[in-house]
């Protein structure tokens, strides 16, 4: 790469009053045109490019508070005004901000505090069974079995009913997608509107000082000087996940020696039942917060083509070059360790460039469309989950993943009744109701490197549009389903109506169990899709404004 002069030059984008002013003026134009959500994004950009505590910083906050007032987000408006008053702000803002502050306080006095609408939510969204003492995020109703041929697989240790929560897992970290940089906390994924910028780079926003400090400690202190190039060069989320995994893994340890020991111990257990485990107080545990669970994910190197591995190697080399020349990441006090550290970083970068495509999970939420429906999915972030990555694929899964908007925690929901001894199957994106068998197998082979032999593929189940209502289902059961999921109810679910979702939930779980015997059939598919829409509503929905993304690039206009 060096001989060919093929390495990219690192780009630097520093805080700039002129760029901050440019974006603030763009925000002003949108605000004057009553495009509040676009104005909010431009003011976030203005904040990102302003020096901390400068006049431009205060002006961006002041203008953003005006947007919040226009949107009737009075608490958010007060929070920005409070932030300004803590700084050396331009005095000509004082009267205007004080008046806005008083108007917000009056408006809040008229509002009735929102109460939790549905006490049933806790029972629906939380795991009710005990947690496994070894696989800490999983229910005791699950068991992980290992054999050398198939690796690790997750099975039901007892009968599981539709609607049960089987896993509650926090990620190793989260990676906000580039499209969401202006919408979300870069560390915890909070959708808090009062986001505040990194004090050094122009790309990371945080919901609190705590998140800013934690991000810096975990990885951002290294990523910060690289952000302009990482953004501008269009590295994929899978590549950026690999880079962040290596950085965070190192800073989870006190020094390089302890990190190298963790890798050595993890690799010693690659071919036994303690793969991905660590010992805590003499007991083996598996937990995503520990790097061993991520280091030991399947990389499929033997199934990859030479060209695929070569391409990933080039990316690893570019990352290694950036880390070596533009950060202190590889610096060690003991010069004898220098080569070992460099080899370790190179190897783990390549490893995670191979584990990311087949193991990392996306985080998303349903977003409102122009017609007011919440049926489109918006990707928000990606993250490594050690336990969820153990679950194999089926084109007719018996579980589905869901989360909570503004959080990285992922939960596993039983979508079908699961008998004791049955394997737990997730869906990797190829579903029998949407694609034919040949298409599904081709896409799974390309990304995940396996030939699918699930029941839908082996028995060539039809797609939803090819299904016919089953003549064997009792008419009474069909009538109950049609009454429960009538046109009016379906419309309410599509509109994101929480009350309807809560009322339907238990009945839908029951119907899914009754229709299971007749699968595949449209009746079961309808009930399962309605259940998934309920989960989307419980998880949190994105308003239409989140679709109105402004155009911006890593390198700002001059």
C-alpha positions as CSV (number, residue, x, y, z in Angstrom):
1,X,0.0,0.0,0.0
2,X,2.8,2.4,0.9
3,X,4.8,1.6,-2.2
4,X,1.7,2.3,-4.4
5,X,1.1,5.5,-2.5
6,X,-2.4,4.1,-2.0
7,X,-3.1,5.3,1.6
8,X,-5.8,8.0,1.9
9,X,-4.8,11.3,3.4
10,X,-6.5,11.9,6.8
11,X,-8.9,14.8,6.6
12,X,-9.2,17.3,9.4
13,X,-12.3,19.4,10.1
14,X,-11.9,21.8,13.0
15,X,-14.4,24.0,14.8
16,X,-15.1,27.0,12.7
17,X,-17.1,30.2,13.4
18,X,-17.8,30.7,9.7
19,X,-19.2,27.2,9.2
20,X,-21.2,27.4,12.4
21,X,-22.7,30.7,11.1
22,X,-23.4,29.2,7.7
23,X,-25.4,26.3,9.3
24,X,-27.2,28.7,11.7
25,X,-28.3,30.9,8.7
26,X,-29.6,27.8,7.0
27,X,-31.5,26.9,10.1
28,X,-32.9,30.5,10.2
29,X,-34.2,30.1,6.6
30,X,-36.0,26.8,7.5
31,X,-37.4,28.3,10.7
32,X,-38.8,31.3,8.8
33,X,-40.4,28.8,6.4
34,X,-42.0,27.0,9.4
35,X,-39.8,23.9,8.7
36,X,-39.0,23.4,12.4
37,X,-37.6,19.9,12.2
38,X,-35.1,20.9,9.5
39,X,-34.2,24.0,11.4
40,X,-33.5,21.9,14.5
41,X,-31.0,19.8,12.5
42,X,-29.2,22.8,11.1
43,X,-28.9,24.3,14.6
44,X,-27.4,21.0,15.7
45,X,-24.8,21.3,12.9
46,X,-24.2,24.9,14.0
47,X,-23.5,23.7,17.5
48,X,-21.2,20.9,16.3
49,X,-19.0,23.4,14.4
50,X,-19.0,26.1,17.0
51,X,-16.2,26.4,19.6
52,X,-17.5,25.5,23.1
53,X,-18.8,28.5,25.1
54,X,-18.3,30.9,22.1
55,X,-20.9,33.4,20.9
56,X,-21.7,31.1,18.0
57,X,-22.3,28.2,20.4
58,X,-24.7,30.3,22.4
59,X,-26.5,31.7,19.3
60,X,-27.0,28.1,18.0
61,X,-28.5,27.1,21.4
62,X,-30.7,30.2,21.5
63,X,-32.1,29.7,18.0
64,X,-32.7,26.0,18.8
65,X,-34.6,27.0,21.9
66,X,-36.8,29.1,19.6
67,X,-37.5,26.1,17.4
68,X,-38.5,24.1,20.5
69,X,-40.9,26.8,21.6
70,X,-42.5,26.8,18.1
71,X,-42.8,23.0,18.4
72,X,-44.4,23.4,21.9
73,X,-41.5,21.4,23.3
74,X,-41.4,23.7,26.4
75,X,-39.2,21.5,28.6
76,X,-36.6,21.2,25.9
77,X,-36.8,25.0,25.3
78,X,-36.1,25.6,29.0
79,X,-33.2,23.2,29.0
80,X,-31.4,25.0,26.2
81,X,-32.0,28.4,27.8
82,X,-30.7,27.0,31.1
83,X,-27.5,25.8,29.3
84,X,-27.0,29.3,27.8
85,X,-27.4,31.0,31.1
86,X,-24.5,28.9,32.5
87,X,-22.2,30.3,29.8
88,X,-20.7,33.7,28.9
89,X,-23.5,34.4,26.5
90,X,-24.0,37.6,24.4
91,X,-25.9,40.0,26.7
92,X,-28.3,41.1,23.9
93,X,-29.8,37.6,24.2
94,X,-30.8,38.0,27.8
95,X,-34.2,39.8,27.5
96,X,-35.3,37.6,24.6
97,X,-34.3,34.4,26.4
98,X,-35.8,35.5,29.7
99,X,-39.1,36.3,28.0
100,X,-39.1,32.9,26.2
101,X,-38.3,31.2,29.5
102,X,-41.3,32.9,31.3
103,X,-43.6,31.9,28.4
104,X,-42.5,28.3,28.6
105,X,-43.0,28.1,32.4
106,X,-46.6,29.5,32.0
107,X,-47.3,27.0,29.2
108,X,-46.0,24.1,31.4
109,X,-48.3,25.1,34.3
110,X,-51.3,24.6,32.0
111,X,-50.2,21.1,30.9
112,X,-51.3,18.1,32.9
113,X,-48.4,15.8,33.6
114,X,-48.4,12.7,31.4
115,X,-49.1,9.5,33.4
116,X,-48.1,6.1,32.3
117,X,-50.9,5.1,30.0
118,X,-50.8,1.3,30.4
119,X,-49.5,-0.5,33.5
120,X,-49.6,-3.6,31.4
121,X,-46.5,-2.5,29.5
122,X,-44.2,-3.8,32.2
123,X,-45.6,-7.3,32.0
124,X,-45.5,-7.2,28.2
125,X,-42.0,-5.8,27.8
126,X,-40.1,-7.5,30.6
127,X,-38.8,-11.0,31.2
128,X,-40.9,-12.7,33.9
129,X,-38.9,-15.9,34.3
130,X,-35.6,-16.2,36.3
131,X,-32.3,-15.4,34.7
132,X,-29.8,-18.1,33.9
133,X,-26.8,-17.9,36.3
134,X,-24.4,-18.7,33.5
135,X,-25.9,-16.9,30.4
136,X,-26.8,-13.8,32.4
137,X,-29.1,-12.1,29.9
138,X,-31.1,-15.2,29.1
139,X,-34.1,-16.9,30.8
140,X,-33.7,-20.2,32.7
141,X,-36.1,-21.6,30.1
142,X,-33.2,-21.6,27.5
143,X,-30.2,-23.8,27.3
144,X,-27.1,-23.4,25.1
145,X,-25.7,-26.7,23.8
146,X,-22.3,-27.1,22.1
147,X,-20.9,-29.7,19.7
148,X,-17.9,-29.5,17.4
149,X,-19.8,-29.9,14.2
150,X,-22.6,-27.3,14.8
151,X,-21.0,-25.1,17.4
152,X,-23.3,-23.3,19.8
153,X,-27.1,-23.6,19.6
154,X,-29.9,-22.4,21.8
155,X,-32.8,-24.7,22.8
156,X,-35.9,-24.6,24.9
157,X,-35.3,-26.2,28.3
158,X,-39.1,-26.2,28.9
159,X,-42.3,-25.3,27.0
160,X,-42.5,-21.7,26.0
161,X,-45.7,-19.8,25.2
162,X,-46.2,-17.1,22.6
163,X,-45.6,-13.7,24.2
164,X,-42.8,-14.7,26.6
165,X,-39.6,-12.6,26.8
166,X,-36.7,-15.0,26.7
167,X,-33.7,-12.6,26.5
168,X,-32.9,-9.1,27.7
169,X,-29.4,-8.2,26.5
170,X,-27.4,-4.9,26.6
171,X,-25.0,-4.5,23.7
172,X,-21.2,-4.4,23.9
173,X,-21.6,-0.9,22.5
174,X,-23.8,0.9,20.0
175,X,-22.9,2.5,16.7
176,X,-25.2,5.3,15.5
177,X,-25.7,5.2,11.7
178,X,-24.5,8.3,9.8
179,X,-28.1,9.2,8.9
180,X,-28.9,9.5,12.6
181,X,-25.9,11.6,13.8
182,X,-28.1,14.7,14.2
183,X,-31.0,12.9,15.8
184,X,-29.5,10.7,18.5
185,X,-27.1,10.5,21.3
186,X,-23.9,9.0,19.9
187,X,-23.4,6.9,23.0
188,X,-26.7,5.6,24.4
189,X,-29.0,6.2,21.4
190,X,-31.3,8.6,23.5
191,X,-33.7,10.6,21.3
192,X,-33.3,13.5,23.7
193,X,-33.7,16.7,21.6
194,X,-31.3,18.7,23.7
195,X,-28.2,17.1,22.2
196,X,-24.8,18.7,23.0
197,X,-21.7,18.3,20.9
198,X,-18.3,16.8,21.4
199,X,-16.0,19.6,22.4
200,X,-13.3,18.6,19.9
201,X,-14.9,17.0,16.7
202,X,-17.8,18.1,14.6
203,X,-19.6,14.7,14.4
204,X,-20.7,13.4,17.7
205,X,-23.7,14.7,19.8
206,X,-24.6,13.5,23.3
207,X,-27.6,13.7,25.6
208,X,-25.5,14.3,28.7
209,X,-22.0,14.9,30.0
210,X,-22.1,11.4,31.4
211,X,-22.5,9.9,27.9
212,X,-19.9,12.3,26.5
213,X,-17.4,11.2,29.2
214,X,-18.2,7.5,28.8
215,X,-17.9,7.6,25.0
216,X,-14.5,9.3,25.3
217,X,-13.3,6.6,27.8
218,X,-14.6,3.7,25.8
219,X,-13.6,4.7,22.2
220,X,-14.2,8.3,21.2
221,X,-10.9,9.7,22.4
222,X,-9.3,7.6,19.6
223,X,-12.1,8.0,17.0
224,X,-12.4,11.7,17.5
225,X,-9.4,12.9,15.3
226,X,-10.4,10.3,12.7
227,X,-14.1,11.1,12.4
228,X,-13.9,13.4,9.3
229,X,-12.2,10.7,7.3
230,X,-14.3,7.8,8.6
231,X,-17.4,9.7,7.6
232,X,-16.1,11.2,4.3
233,X,-14.7,7.9,3.0
234,X,-18.0,6.1,3.3
235,X,-16.9,3.2,5.4
236,X,-19.8,0.9,6.0
237,X,-21.4,0.4,9.3
238,X,-19.9,-3.1,9.4
239,X,-16.4,-1.7,8.9
240,X,-16.9,1.0,11.6
241,X,-18.3,-1.7,14.0
242,X,-15.0,-3.6,13.6
243,X,-12.9,-0.6,14.3
244,X,-14.9,0.4,17.4
245,X,-14.9,-3.2,18.7
246,X,-11.1,-3.2,18.7
247,X,-10.8,0.2,20.4
248,X,-13.3,-0.6,23.1
249,X,-11.9,-4.0,23.7
250,X,-8.5,-2.5,24.5
251,X,-9.9,0.2,26.8
252,X,-11.9,-2.4,28.7
253,X,-8.5,-3.5,30.0
254,X,-6.0,-1.7,32.2
255,X,-3.2,-2.3,29.8
256,X,-2.1,-4.2,26.7
257,X,-0.8,-7.2,28.6
258,X,-4.2,-7.9,30.2
259,X,-6.0,-7.4,26.8
260,X,-3.6,-9.9,25.2
261,X,-4.2,-12.4,28.0
262,X,-8.0,-12.1,27.5
263,X,-7.6,-13.0,23.8
264,X,-5.3,-15.9,24.6
265,X,-7.8,-17.3,27.2
266,X,-10.8,-16.8,24.9
267,X,-9.1,-18.6,22.0
268,X,-8.1,-21.5,24.3
269,X,-11.9,-22.1,24.8
270,X,-12.9,-21.8,21.1
271,X,-13.7,-25.5,20.7
272,X,-15.4,-26.2,24.0
273,X,-18.6,-25.3,25.8
274,X,-17.0,-22.3,27.5
275,X,-16.4,-20.4,24.2
276,X,-17.0,-16.7,24.9
277,X,-17.1,-17.2,28.7
278,X,-14.9,-15.6,31.4
279,X,-14.4,-16.7,35.0
280,X,-15.8,-14.5,37.7
281,X,-15.4,-15.5,41.3
282,X,-14.5,-19.0,40.1
283,X,-17.7,-19.4,38.0
284,X,-17.9,-19.4,34.1
285,X,-20.3,-16.7,32.8
286,X,-21.2,-15.4,29.4
287,X,-22.1,-11.7,29.2
288,X,-22.0,-9.2,26.3
289,X,-20.3,-6.6,28.4
290,X,-17.2,-8.8,28.4
291,X,-15.1,-8.8,25.2
292,X,-14.6,-12.6,25.2
293,X,-18.2,-13.0,24.1
294,X,-17.5,-10.8,21.0
295,X,-14.0,-12.1,20.2
296,X,-15.3,-15.6,19.8
297,X,-18.1,-14.9,17.3
298,X,-18.0,-16.9,14.1
299,X,-16.0,-15.3,11.3
300,X,-16.6,-17.9,8.6
301,X,-13.0,-17.5,7.3
302,X,-13.0,-20.9,5.6
303,X,-16.1,-20.1,3.7
304,X,-14.9,-16.7,2.4
305,X,-13.4,-16.1,-1.0
306,X,-9.9,-14.8,-1.4
307,X,-11.1,-11.6,-2.9
308,X,-13.5,-11.0,0.1
309,X,-10.7,-11.5,2.6
310,X,-8.3,-9.3,0.5
311,X,-10.9,-6.5,0.5
312,X,-11.3,-6.7,4.3
313,X,-7.5,-6.8,4.7
314,X,-7.2,-3.5,2.8
315,X,-9.7,-1.9,5.1
316,X,-7.9,-3.3,8.2
317,X,-4.6,-1.9,6.8
318,X,-6.1,1.6,6.4
319,X,-7.5,1.5,9.9
320,X,-4.2,0.3,11.3
321,X,-2.4,3.2,9.4
322,X,-4.8,5.8,10.9
323,X,-4.5,4.4,14.4
324,X,-0.7,4.3,14.2
325,X,0.0,7.7,12.7
326,X,-2.9,9.9,14.0
327,X,-3.7,8.5,17.5
328,X,-1.8,7.2,20.5
329,X,-3.7,4.0,20.4
330,X,-0.7,1.7,19.8
331,X,1.7,3.5,22.1
332,X,3.2,1.2,24.8
333,X,5.6,1.9,27.6
334,X,7.5,-1.4,27.1
335,X,9.1,-1.3,23.7
336,X,9.4,-5.1,23.7
337,X,5.6,-5.3,23.5
338,X,5.3,-3.0,20.5
339,X,5.4,-5.7,17.8
340,X,2.9,-7.9,19.7
341,X,0.5,-5.0,20.1
342,X,0.7,-4.0,16.5
343,X,0.1,-7.7,15.4
344,X,-2.8,-7.9,17.9
345,X,-4.5,-4.8,16.5
346,X,-4.0,-5.9,12.9
347,X,-5.4,-9.4,13.6
348,X,-8.4,-8.2,15.6
349,X,-9.3,-5.6,13.0
350,X,-9.4,-8.3,10.3
351,X,-11.2,-10.7,12.7
352,X,-14.0,-8.3,13.4
353,X,-14.3,-7.2,9.7
354,X,-15.2,-10.8,9.2
355,X,-17.4,-11.3,12.3
356,X,-19.4,-8.1,11.8
357,X,-21.4,-9.1,8.6
358,X,-22.8,-12.3,10.1
359,X,-23.2,-11.3,13.8
360,X,-23.9,-7.7,14.3
361,X,-27.6,-6.7,14.8
362,X,-29.4,-3.7,13.5
363,X,-31.5,-1.4,15.7
364,X,-34.6,0.2,14.2
365,X,-38.0,1.7,14.8
366,X,-41.2,2.3,12.8
367,X,-41.5,5.8,11.4
368,X,-44.5,7.8,10.5
369,X,-45.2,8.3,6.8
370,X,-46.9,11.2,5.1
371,X,-50.3,9.5,5.5
372,X,-49.9,9.1,9.2
373,X,-49.2,5.3,9.2
374,X,-46.3,3.7,11.2
375,X,-45.5,0.8,8.9
376,X,-42.1,1.8,7.5
377,X,-38.9,0.8,9.3
378,X,-36.1,3.3,9.9
379,X,-32.6,1.9,10.7
380,X,-31.0,3.8,13.6
381,X,-27.9,2.0,14.8
382,X,-26.0,-1.3,14.9
383,X,-24.5,-3.2,17.8
384,X,-22.7,-6.5,18.9
385,X,-24.8,-8.8,21.0
386,X,-23.0,-11.9,22.2
387,X,-26.0,-14.0,23.1
388,X,-28.4,-13.0,20.3
389,X,-25.6,-13.9,17.9
390,X,-25.8,-17.5,19.1
391,X,-29.3,-17.9,17.7
392,X,-29.5,-19.6,14.3
393,X,-31.7,-18.6,11.4
394,X,-35.0,-19.9,10.1
395,X,-37.2,-18.5,7.3
396,X,-40.1,-19.2,9.7
397,X,-38.7,-18.1,13.0
398,X,-40.1,-18.8,16.4
399,X,-38.8,-15.7,18.0
400,X,-38.5,-12.0,17.1
401,X,-36.1,-9.3,18.4
402,X,-37.3,-5.9,19.6
403,X,-36.0,-3.0,21.7
404,X,-37.0,0.3,23.1
405,X,-36.5,3.6,21.2
406,X,-33.6,5.5,22.7
407,X,-31.9,2.4,24.0
408,X,-29.6,-0.3,22.8
409,X,-31.1,-3.1,25.0
410,X,-32.5,-5.9,22.8
411,X,-35.1,-8.4,23.9
412,X,-36.2,-11.7,22.4
413,X,-40.0,-12.4,22.1
414,X,-41.5,-15.9,21.5
415,X,-43.6,-15.5,18.3
416,X,-44.6,-19.2,18.1
417,X,-45.2,-21.8,20.8
418,X,-41.9,-23.6,21.4
419,X,-41.8,-27.1,22.9
420,X,-39.2,-28.4,25.2
421,X,-36.2,-29.5,23.2
422,X,-36.9,-27.4,20.2
423,X,-34.2,-25.1,18.9
424,X,-34.7,-21.3,19.1
425,X,-34.7,-19.7,15.6
426,X,-34.4,-16.0,14.7
427,X,-34.8,-14.5,11.2
428,X,-31.8,-13.0,9.4
429,X,-33.9,-11.1,6.9
430,X,-35.0,-13.8,4.5
431,X,-38.7,-14.7,5.4
432,X,-40.8,-17.3,3.7
433,X,-43.8,-15.0,3.6
434,X,-41.9,-12.4,1.5
435,X,-39.5,-14.4,-0.7
436,X,-39.5,-17.7,-2.5
437,X,-37.1,-20.5,-1.4
438,X,-34.5,-20.0,-4.1
439,X,-34.2,-16.3,-3.5
440,X,-33.9,-16.8,0.3
441,X,-31.2,-19.4,0.0
442,X,-29.2,-17.3,-2.4
443,X,-29.2,-14.3,-0.1
444,X,-28.4,-16.3,3.0
445,X,-25.6,-18.1,1.2
446,X,-24.1,-14.8,0.0
447,X,-24.0,-13.0,3.4
448,X,-24.1,-15.7,6.0
449,X,-22.3,-18.5,4.2
450,X,-24.8,-21.4,4.8
451,X,-27.4,-23.4,2.9
452,X,-30.7,-23.0,4.7
453,X,-32.5,-26.2,5.6
454,X,-35.3,-24.8,7.8
455,X,-38.8,-26.2,7.6
456,X,-40.0,-23.5,5.2
457,X,-37.1,-24.2,2.8
458,X,-37.3,-28.0,3.1
459,X,-41.0,-28.1,2.6
460,X,-41.1,-25.2,0.2
461,X,-43.6,-23.1,2.1
462,X,-45.5,-20.6,-0.1
463,X,-45.1,-16.8,0.2
464,X,-47.9,-14.9,1.8
465,X,-49.4,-13.8,-1.6
466,X,-49.4,-17.4,-2.7
467,X,-51.1,-18.8,0.4
468,X,-54.7,-19.8,0.5
469,X,-56.8,-19.8,3.6
470,X,-56.6,-23.3,5.2
471,X,-59.8,-25.3,4.8
472,X,-58.9,-27.3,7.9
473,X,-59.1,-24.4,10.4
474,X,-62.4,-24.4,12.4
475,X,-64.7,-21.7,11.1
476,X,-65.2,-20.4,14.6
477,X,-61.5,-19.7,15.0
478,X,-61.4,-17.8,11.7
479,X,-64.4,-15.7,12.7
480,X,-62.7,-14.8,16.0
481,X,-59.6,-13.7,14.1
482,X,-61.5,-11.7,11.5
483,X,-63.5,-9.9,14.2
484,X,-60.4,-9.2,16.2
485,X,-58.4,-7.9,13.2
486,X,-61.1,-6.1,11.3
487,X,-60.3,-3.2,9.0
488,X,-60.8,-0.6,11.7
489,X,-58.5,-2.3,14.2
490,X,-55.8,-2.8,11.5
491,X,-56.0,0.9,10.7
492,X,-55.6,1.8,14.4
493,X,-52.5,-0.4,14.6
494,X,-51.0,1.2,11.5
495,X,-51.6,4.6,13.1
496,X,-49.7,3.5,16.2
497,X,-52.6,3.4,18.6
498,X,-51.2,2.2,22.0
499,X,-54.6,1.5,23.5
500,X,-55.5,-0.8,20.6
501,X,-52.2,-2.6,20.9
502,X,-52.6,-3.3,24.6
503,X,-56.2,-4.6,24.2
504,X,-55.2,-6.9,21.3
505,X,-51.9,-8.3,22.7
506,X,-53.0,-11.2,24.8
507,X,-55.7,-12.3,22.3
508,X,-53.2,-12.3,19.5
509,X,-50.8,-14.4,21.5
510,X,-53.5,-16.9,22.1
511,X,-54.6,-17.0,18.4
512,X,-51.0,-17.5,17.3
513,X,-50.9,-20.6,19.4
514,X,-54.2,-21.9,18.0
515,X,-53.2,-21.3,14.4
516,X,-49.7,-22.9,14.8
517,X,-51.1,-26.3,14.1
518,X,-52.3,-25.1,10.6
519,X,-49.1,-23.4,9.5
520,X,-48.4,-22.1,6.9
521,X,-51.7,-20.2,6.6
522,X,-52.7,-16.6,6.1
523,X,-54.5,-16.5,9.4
524,X,-51.3,-17.2,11.4
525,X,-49.3,-14.8,9.3
526,X,-51.8,-12.0,9.9
527,X,-51.8,-12.6,13.7
528,X,-48.0,-12.7,13.8
529,X,-47.6,-9.5,11.8
530,X,-50.2,-7.8,14.0
531,X,-48.2,-8.9,17.1
532,X,-45.0,-7.5,15.6
533,X,-46.8,-4.2,15.0
534,X,-47.9,-4.2,18.7
535,X,-44.2,-4.7,19.7
536,X,-43.2,-1.8,17.4
537,X,-45.8,0.5,19.1
538,X,-44.6,-0.6,22.6
539,X,-41.0,0.0,21.6
540,X,-41.6,3.6,20.5
541,X,-42.4,5.3,17.2
542,X,-40.7,8.0,15.3
543,X,-42.7,11.1,14.2
544,X,-42.8,12.1,10.6
545,X,-40.2,14.9,11.1
546,X,-37.5,12.3,11.4
547,X,-37.9,11.5,7.7
548,X,-37.1,15.2,6.8
549,X,-33.3,14.8,6.8
550,X,-31.3,17.7,5.7
551,X,-28.4,17.2,3.2
552,X,-24.9,17.6,4.8
553,X,-21.5,16.1,4.3
554,X,-18.4,15.3,6.4
555,X,-16.5,18.2,4.8
556,X,-18.5,21.4,5.3
557,X,-18.8,24.1,2.7
558,X,-16.0,26.7,2.7
